[in-house]
Amino acid sequence: MNTIGIYQAYLATHQLANYSESTIGWIFSLYVFLSFFCGLQIGPIFDARGPRMLIAAGTVFLLLSIFLLGICTSYWHFILVFSILGGIGTSLVFTPAVSAIGHFFLVKRANATGIAAAGGSLGGVIFPLMLQSLFPKLGWGWATRIQGFIFVVLLILANLLIRSRLPPKAGGSVLPDFRIFRQPAFALATVGTYFLEWGLFIPITYLTSYALASGAMSTTFSYQLIAIFNAGSCLGRWAPGYMADKFGRYNTMVATVIGCMSSSLALWLPATVLAAENGSNNTTILGLSIAYAVIMGFASGSNISLTPVCVGMLCDTEEYGRYYATCYTIVSFGTLTGVPIAGAIISACGGAYWGVATFTGLCYVCAGISFAAVRVMKVGWKLNVIY
């Protein structure tokens, strides 16, 4: 998931060079959408049956997806293999993996979730650098196959290590329950998460393409920029989790969302506005882009690691899988539309990226307001309350 920006940049200049940014964006938005939307059923199944069967099925789907990806040449190939097969496989692994953490941790749940989620960002550092090196040497096919062999090892470990602690809920239904949206705090948390994920996957998908289009960075460094972003995110997924257990989960979430909003509007937006016409501007654009990748990467780490914990604060542990899955079923529609909307904005701006930087910042404004409202609803306006 953290490597989709590399795929997008490569496909846009190779197999799918004749397609628009918005059209290509549907490949990745559909993938992310299914990764979260399928949790509608997977979460309740986890509550009722545990993770073993789900992880095993996800392993099959993901390995089929990554090894078939190397022979894809047409648009519909990528939709079928990457978006659908890969999206379902990711959901089958990701949803129970996150939910299982809640079975073993309560007081330190945010810290534990952050440590676990940091693995995704670590992969987001390693895989872009690996693919950047392999694409020119071995081509698309073998580069993705080598990535697939790494998946084999990692998924074997996932099957061996991921398990639940609590027994399946007696009489538990595997059907979703949207009645929980009657709880105002949960509904607001879902709205906040919706805007959070709406904004998050735009830089993840388009940061490399922006760097290539800016003219201020080499092709090599443009691919490395997303690795810098993910390096910041690796620390950002753990550190906010650690701080959240000390200072409050929602307090930390609001603070990191402000960081995402500020970096998008104060760093990325000015960088996109500057035209890369001379050395002075190129240096400024480069500096702003690196600063944005580091700060946004760190601040956005909480978007993955803290949202499950914030949702978990609103329900009993035994119901965690159902609440998490129901929340992300709604949120998934944001991930479905966010990337294509961003692609359409890029086209409307004549290939410039200032529009998507603004859109990203505004998404985080809405997310911050929503999470702050949940906090106020639960503990009032006092800033010194840990929540």
BABAVEX-523546 format. One line per field, with one value per residue (C-alpha): residue number from 0; residue in one letter; x, y, z. Coordinates in pm, 1 decimal. Example, Ala and Ser with C-alpha at 12.3 -4.5 7.8 and 13.67 -1.06 7.14 Angstrom:
n c(0, 1)
res c(A, S)
east c(1230.0, 1367.0)
north c(-450.0, -106.0)
up c(780.0, 714.0)
This chain:
n c(0, 1, 2, 3, 4, 5, 6, 7, 8, 9, 10, 11, 12, 13, 14, 15, 16, 17, 18, 19, 20, 21, 22, 23, 24, 25, 26, 27, 28, 29, 30, 31, 32, 33, 34, 35, 36, 37, 38, 39, 40, 41, 42, 43, 44, 45, 46, 47, 48, 49, 50, 51, 52, 53, 54, 55, 56, 57, 58, 59, 60, 61, 62, 63, 64, 65, 66, 67, 68, 69, 70, 71, 72, 73, 74, 75, 76, 77, 78, 79, 80, 81, 82, 83, 84, 85, 86, 87, 88, 89, 90, 91, 92, 93, 94, 95, 96, 97, 98, 99, 100, 101, 102, 103, 104, 105, 106, 107, 108, 109, 110, 111, 112, 113, 114, 115, 116, 117, 118, 119, 120, 121, 122, 123, 124, 125, 126, 127, 128, 129, 130, 131, 132, 133, 134, 135, 136, 137, 138, 139, 140, 141, 142, 143, 144, 145, 146, 147, 148, 149, 150, 151, 152, 153, 154, 155, 156, 157, 158, 159, 160, 161, 162, 163, 164, 165, 166, 167, 168, 169, 170, 171, 172, 173, 174, 175, 176, 177, 178, 179, 180, 181, 182, 183, 184, 185, 186, 187, 188, 189, 190, 191, 192, 193, 194, 195, 196, 197, 198, 199, 200, 201, 202, 203, 204, 205, 206, 207, 208, 209, 210, 211, 212, 213, 214, 215, 216, 217, 218, 219, 220, 221, 222, 223, 224, 225, 226, 227, 228, 229, 230, 231, 232, 233, 234, 235, 236, 237, 238, 239, 240, 241, 242, 243, 244, 245, 246, 247, 248, 249, 250, 251, 252, 253, 254, 255, 256, 257, 258, 259, 260, 261, 262, 263, 264, 265, 266, 267, 268, 269, 270, 271, 272, 273, 274, 275, 276, 277, 278, 279, 280, 281, 282, 283, 284, 285, 286, 287, 288, 289, 290, 291, 292, 293, 294, 295, 296, 297, 298, 299, 300, 301, 302, 303, 304, 305, 306, 307, 308, 309, 310, 311, 312, 313, 314, 315, 316, 317, 318, 319, 320, 321, 322, 323, 324, 325, 326, 327, 328, 329, 330, 331, 332, 333, 334, 335, 336, 337, 338, 339, 340, 341, 342, 343, 344, 345, 346, 347, 348, 349, 350, 351, 352, 353, 354, 355, 356, 357, 358, 359, 360, 361, 362, 363, 364, 365, 366, 367, 368, 369, 370, 371, 372, 373, 374, 375, 376, 377, 378, 379, 380, 381, 382, 383, 384, 385, 386)
res c(M, N, T, I, G, I, Y, Q, A, Y, L, A, T, H, Q, L, A, N, Y, S, E, S, T, I, G, W, I, F, S, L, Y, V, F, L, S, F, F, C, G, L, Q, I, G, P, I, F, D, A, R, G, P, R, M, L, I, A, A, G, T, V, F, L, L, L, S, I, F, L, L, G, I, C, T, S, Y, W, H, F, I, L, V, F, S, I, L, G, G, I, G, T, S, L, V, F, T, P, A, V, S, A, I, G, H, F, F, L, V, K, R, A, N, A, T, G, I, A, A, A, G, G, S, L, G, G, V, I, F, P, L, M, L, Q, S, L, F, P, K, L, G, W, G, W, A, T, R, I, Q, G, F, I, F, V, V, L, L, I, L, A, N, L, L, I, R, S, R, L, P, P, K, A, G, G, S, V, L, P, D, F, R, I, F, R, Q, P, A, F, A, L, A, T, V, G, T, Y, F, L, E, W, G, L, F, I, P, I, T, Y, L, T, S, Y, A, L, A, S, G, A, M, S, T, T, F, S, Y, Q, L, I, A, I, F, N, A, G, S, C, L, G, R, W, A, P, G, Y, M, A, D, K, F, G, R, Y, N, T, M, V, A, T, V, I, G, C, M, S, S, S, L, A, L, W, L, P, A, T, V, L, A, A, E, N, G, S, N, N, T, T, I, L, G, L, S, I, A, Y, A, V, I, M, G, F, A, S, G, S, N, I, S, L, T, P, V, C, V, G, M, L, C, D, T, E, E, Y, G, R, Y, Y, A, T, C, Y, T, I, V, S, F, G, T, L, T, G, V, P, I, A, G, A, I, I, S, A, C, G, G, A, Y, W, G, V, A, T, F, T, G, L, C, Y, V, C, A, G, I, S, F, A, A, V, R, V, M, K, V, G, W, K, L, N, V, I, Y)
east c(0.0, 285.1, 445.5, 155.8, 321.3, 610.9, 372.4, 171.5, 476.4, 614.4, 288.8, 211.1, 531.2, 533.9, 244.7, -28.4, 141.3, -162.3, -402.6, -477.3, -366.8, -727.5, -787.8, -469.0, -564.7, -869.6, -637.8, -492.2, -806.2, -999.4, -719.3, -726.3, -1108.0, -1130.2, -855.3, -1084.8, -1434.6, -1400.1, -1345.0, -1724.1, -1745.8, -1392.4, -1408.1, -1719.3, -1577.7, -1265.5, -1485.0, -1671.1, -1402.5, -1056.6, -778.5, -633.9, -864.1, -863.1, -483.1, -446.3, -696.1, -529.9, -193.3, -325.4, -483.8, -179.4, 69.3, -147.5, -173.7, 196.0, 314.9, 49.6, 127.5, 452.2, 270.0, 6.8, 13.8, -337.9, -547.9, -803.0, -520.9, -412.2, -770.6, -830.7, -492.8, -378.6, -700.2, -941.7, -723.7, -465.3, -723.3, -921.8, -601.8, -475.5, -805.0, -797.5, -454.2, -469.8, -805.3, -740.4, -377.8, -485.2, -782.0, -569.7, -352.0, -654.8, -692.7, -352.2, -318.1, -544.7, -343.5, -53.3, -269.9, -167.8, 202.9, 161.8, -42.0, 215.5, 502.2, 311.2, 206.0, 565.5, 634.2, 423.1, 630.8, 953.6, 834.5, 752.4, 1119.3, 1268.7, 1039.5, 1060.9, 1440.6, 1448.5, 1209.2, 1389.9, 1706.1, 1542.1, 1317.8, 1602.1, 1807.7, 1548.7, 1230.8, 879.8, 822.0, 1118.4, 1116.0, 763.0, 845.9, 1137.4, 899.9, 667.0, 934.6, 979.0, 601.0, 620.7, 854.1, 659.2, 321.5, 449.5, 552.5, 211.3, 34.9, 253.8, 238.5, -102.3, -362.6, -642.2, -645.0, -1012.7, -1247.3, -1497.0, -1799.1, -2079.0, -2359.4, -2167.8, -2307.2, -2083.1, -2323.4, -2234.1, -2438.0, -2479.6, -2688.0, -2365.4, -2370.6, -2646.1, -2362.8, -2267.0, -1905.1, -1851.8, -2020.5, -1793.6, -1484.4, -1580.6, -1622.8, -1281.7, -1120.7, -1291.8, -1128.3, -803.0, -773.9, -911.6, -610.1, -346.9, -339.2, -297.1, 69.1, 137.2, 17.8, 132.5, 444.5, 678.8, 483.9, 489.4, 866.7, 915.9, 692.2, 853.1, 1179.8, 1365.0, 1460.4, 1629.4, 1437.7, 1633.5, 1561.6, 1196.3, 1156.7, 1353.7, 1125.1, 847.4, 1104.5, 1188.2, 815.7, 782.3, 1093.7, 927.7, 608.5, 795.7, 888.3, 552.6, 357.4, 538.7, 610.0, 250.2, 134.8, 381.8, 274.5, -93.4, -70.1, 76.3, -110.8, -430.7, -523.2, -752.7, -522.2, -235.7, -452.9, -564.0, -202.8, -73.8, -362.5, -266.3, 86.2, -47.8, -259.6, 21.1, 283.5, 49.0, -48.4, 278.3, 531.9, 382.4, 151.4, 428.9, 653.0, 385.7, 318.5, 681.4, 774.1, 1093.7, 1251.7, 1585.2, 1837.4, 1705.4, 1353.2, 1480.0, 1669.6, 1365.9, 1134.5, 1377.8, 1410.3, 1035.4, 967.7, 1216.3, 1084.2, 729.2, 816.7, 978.6, 720.9, 412.3, 550.1, 595.7, 263.7, 62.1, 196.2, -78.2, -338.9, -272.9, -159.6, -393.8, -724.1, -787.0, -706.9, -938.4, -1216.7, -1140.5, -1194.0, -1560.4, -1646.2, -1581.6, -1280.7, -1502.0, -1678.2, -1357.9, -1344.1, -1704.7, -1659.4, -1328.9, -1466.1, -1786.7, -1591.4, -1355.8, -1636.3, -1754.1, -1398.8, -1322.5, -1544.0, -1310.0, -1012.4, -1206.1, -1267.0, -970.7, -699.9, -914.3, -1036.1, -674.0, -589.3, -877.5, -757.8, -408.9, -556.4, -777.3, -470.2, -284.2, -53.1, 30.1, -0.6, -103.8, -467.9, -404.2, -184.7, -471.0, -724.0, -502.7, -469.3, -845.1, -911.2, -699.2, -879.4, -1207.8, -1047.4, -905.3, -1241.7, -1412.7, -1165.5, -1162.9, -1543.2, -1528.6, -1288.5, -1510.0, -1813.5, -1641.0, -1442.8, -1539.4, -1321.2, -1051.8, -716.5, -539.9, -765.7, -597.5, -825.6)
north c(0.0, 239.6, 163.6, 257.8, 589.9, 405.3, 188.6, 494.5, 688.6, 389.6, 288.9, 648.8, 658.8, 299.5, 53.3, 315.0, 622.0, 693.4, 719.3, 1029.6, 1069.0, 1041.9, 719.9, 558.6, 674.9, 446.0, 143.1, 247.0, 397.5, 76.5, -121.7, 91.5, 94.6, -285.1, -307.0, -123.1, -196.6, -573.9, -524.6, -487.3, -867.3, -957.7, -773.4, -954.1, -1287.3, -1214.2, -1149.5, -1477.2, -1710.3, -1564.4, -1469.4, -1799.9, -1868.9, -1502.8, -1470.9, -1794.3, -1679.0, -1337.9, -1502.5, -1684.7, -1369.3, -1148.9, -1394.2, -1446.7, -1070.0, -985.4, -1267.3, -1200.1, -827.5, -884.4, -999.9, -723.4, -498.7, -356.5, -129.8, -399.9, -636.4, -397.2, -343.7, -718.3, -827.6, -533.8, -353.0, -642.1, -942.7, -741.1, -524.9, -821.3, -1000.1, -693.6, -664.2, -1031.9, -983.8, -622.9, -625.0, -925.1, -819.4, -481.4, -622.3, -893.1, -630.8, -510.6, -857.8, -840.5, -473.1, -222.8, 35.8, 24.7, -43.6, 273.8, 201.8, -161.8, -66.3, 196.4, -51.9, -301.5, -37.6, 83.8, -233.2, -98.0, 219.4, 19.3, -167.9, 171.0, 263.6, -64.1, -145.3, 193.9, 190.9, -172.3, -117.1, 200.0, -7.1, -312.6, -144.0, -26.9, -343.9, -623.0, -456.8, -451.3, -827.8, -947.3, -645.3, -731.9, -1104.8, -1036.6, -832.4, -1132.8, -1367.2, -1130.5, -1141.7, -1521.5, -1500.7, -1222.1, -1390.4, -1721.2, -1531.9, -1362.3, -1699.5, -1829.7, -1527.8, -1357.6, -1498.8, -1381.9, -1409.5, -1376.2, -1665.1, -1611.8, -1419.0, -1659.9, -1637.6, -1368.8, -1278.2, -1229.6, -966.6, -594.7, -366.5, -6.8, 75.1, 170.3, 492.9, 602.8, 678.1, 1040.7, 1001.4, 699.0, 873.1, 1177.5, 958.9, 788.6, 1126.7, 1234.4, 913.2, 955.7, 1293.9, 1163.5, 881.5, 1100.4, 1324.8, 1063.7, 862.2, 1168.3, 1236.8, 863.3, 822.1, 1145.7, 1260.0, 1086.0, 1210.9, 1564.0, 1543.7, 1425.3, 1702.2, 1977.7, 1969.1, 2043.2, 1684.1, 1407.6, 1095.6, 895.3, 1136.3, 1165.2, 794.1, 831.3, 1108.7, 862.1, 654.0, 964.9, 1012.5, 653.8, 681.6, 970.2, 766.5, 472.0, 684.1, 860.6, 539.0, 445.2, 777.2, 910.7, 573.1, 600.1, 959.2, 867.4, 623.7, 902.7, 1213.6, 1072.3, 907.6, 1181.5, 1457.3, 1308.4, 1249.5, 1613.5, 1730.9, 1510.6, 1607.4, 1972.0, 1872.5, 1713.7, 2018.1, 2265.7, 2079.6, 2042.5, 2410.6, 2566.4, 2341.4, 2139.3, 2413.3, 2676.2, 2417.0, 2335.5, 2704.1, 2784.4, 2731.3, 2529.3, 2775.1, 2867.4, 2736.7, 2947.3, 2813.2, 2459.5, 2477.4, 2618.1, 2355.5, 2079.3, 2205.3, 2247.6, 1904.9, 1726.2, 1909.6, 1818.1, 1451.7, 1425.4, 1623.5, 1496.2, 1143.7, 1166.5, 1338.3, 1112.7, 800.0, 840.6, 816.9, 443.2, 363.2, 578.3, 554.5, 191.4, 286.4, 588.6, 367.2, 106.1, 363.0, 380.4, 9.8, -306.3, -516.8, -807.2, -572.8, -411.9, -596.0, -502.9, -134.2, -108.2, -278.8, -74.8, 249.8, 161.6, 43.8, 405.2, 539.5, 315.0, 530.0, 818.9, 612.0, 511.6, 869.3, 1060.1, 959.1, 998.0, 1336.7, 1437.0, 1319.3, 1523.7, 1828.6, 1787.1, 1778.4, 2080.6, 2272.2, 2197.3, 1940.6, 2156.9, 2015.3, 2320.5, 2211.0, 1869.8, 2024.7, 2258.1, 1973.8, 1762.6, 2043.7, 2106.2, 1735.4, 1754.5, 2069.2, 1874.5, 1571.4, 1783.1, 1945.1, 1604.6, 1444.1, 1755.8, 1737.9, 1376.6, 1479.3, 1770.0, 1541.7, 1292.9, 1510.3, 1871.4, 2168.7, 2127.8, 2093.8, 1924.7, 1616.8, 1301.2, 1143.0)
up c(0.0, 78.9, -259.2, -486.7, -572.4, -736.4, -936.5, -1041.5, -1159.5, -1354.1, -1521.4, -1617.7, -1824.2, -1952.4, -1991.6, -1940.3, -2086.6, -2307.4, -2011.7, -1803.3, -1440.9, -1325.5, -1520.0, -1388.7, -1040.9, -1043.9, -1036.6, -703.7, -554.4, -624.6, -459.9, -144.9, -148.4, -148.2, 114.2, 354.1, 219.3, 244.2, 614.5, 639.6, 635.7, 741.5, 1074.7, 1201.3, 1077.6, 1283.5, 1589.3, 1536.4, 1397.1, 1465.1, 1219.7, 1093.6, 798.7, 693.8, 692.1, 493.2, 228.9, 210.6, 153.7, -153.6, -296.4, -239.4, -388.3, -695.6, -734.5, -707.4, -934.6, -1200.2, -1186.4, -1373.9, -1689.7, -1694.2, -2000.3, -2042.7, -1822.1, -1742.9, -1645.4, -1370.5, -1253.7, -1222.8, -1083.8, -871.7, -779.0, -723.2, -640.8, -449.0, -272.5, -140.8, -37.5, 148.5, 336.1, 433.5, 591.0, 711.2, 895.1, 1126.4, 1177.2, 1315.3, 1507.8, 1674.2, 1845.6, 2039.6, 2191.9, 2360.7, 2459.7, 2632.7, 2827.2, 2577.9, 2273.0, 2086.6, 2133.6, 2026.0, 1720.2, 1626.3, 1645.2, 1431.5, 1178.4, 1145.7, 947.0, 662.1, 648.7, 664.5, 357.6, 208.0, 241.8, 120.5, -172.4, -353.5, -334.9, -445.8, -736.7, -843.4, -878.0, -1037.9, -1297.4, -1526.8, -1474.1, -1490.2, -1611.1, -1467.3, -1471.0, -1269.2, -1038.7, -923.0, -905.2, -670.6, -458.9, -467.1, -331.6, -37.2, 12.8, 40.7, 340.7, 511.2, 465.8, 602.6, 916.8, 930.4, 920.1, 1201.4, 1431.7, 1403.3, 1639.4, 1869.7, 2249.8, 2337.5, 2250.9, 1967.3, 2089.6, 2184.8, 1931.8, 1748.2, 1409.9, 1108.8, 972.2, 1000.8, 1225.2, 1109.1, 1414.8, 1590.1, 1386.3, 1622.3, 1862.3, 1780.0, 1889.9, 1666.1, 1372.7, 1414.0, 1448.3, 1122.2, 949.0, 1076.5, 956.3, 617.9, 559.8, 705.8, 453.5, 174.5, 217.1, 308.2, -12.8, -235.8, -143.5, -115.5, -475.4, -639.4, -452.8, -697.7, -1001.1, -857.7, -809.7, -1168.3, -1304.1, -1095.0, -1288.5, -965.4, -889.6, -1083.1, -1179.5, -923.1, -638.9, -741.0, -670.2, -347.3, -220.8, -137.8, 51.6, 257.3, 319.3, 438.8, 655.2, 836.7, 855.9, 1007.5, 1308.6, 1289.3, 1330.7, 1649.8, 1825.8, 1825.7, 1957.3, 2243.8, 2314.4, 2285.2, 2576.2, 2791.3, 2676.5, 2532.0, 2202.0, 2072.9, 2202.2, 2002.1, 1696.4, 1684.9, 1721.6, 1438.9, 1210.7, 1264.0, 1158.2, 838.3, 759.1, 828.2, 625.5, 327.7, 319.7, 437.5, 260.2, -25.4, -153.8, -189.2, -355.9, -613.7, -684.7, -759.6, -1123.3, -1166.3, -1409.0, -1251.9, -1005.8, -718.5, -752.9, -800.9, -473.8, -293.4, -440.7, -346.6, 10.1, 57.5, -92.1, 133.3, 439.5, 341.4, 285.7, 629.8, 830.6, 650.3, 660.7, 1037.0, 1108.8, 877.6, 1046.0, 1304.0, 1026.3, 1017.8, 1372.4, 1584.1, 1397.6, 1502.8, 1862.3, 1854.3, 1720.6, 1986.9, 2263.6, 2164.2, 2204.7, 2406.9, 2306.8, 2195.2, 1949.9, 1821.8, 1490.5, 1408.9, 1495.9, 1311.0, 1001.6, 996.4, 1028.3, 746.3, 522.2, 512.1, 499.9, 202.7, -19.9, 52.2, -58.0, -371.4, -481.9, -338.5, -586.4, -904.2, -777.5, -725.2, -1077.4, -1217.9, -1021.8, -1169.1, -1520.0, -1446.4, -1324.8, -1647.8, -1491.9, -1189.0, -838.9, -635.2, -651.8, -495.4, -225.7, -134.3, -144.3, 83.2, 335.3, 343.1, 401.2, 714.5, 830.5, 824.1, 991.6, 1272.5, 1342.1, 1356.1, 1598.3, 1816.0, 1829.2, 1952.1, 2227.0, 2333.4, 2330.4, 2561.9, 2806.1, 2739.2, 2650.6, 2918.0, 2742.6, 3034.9, 3029.6, 2896.5, 2638.7)
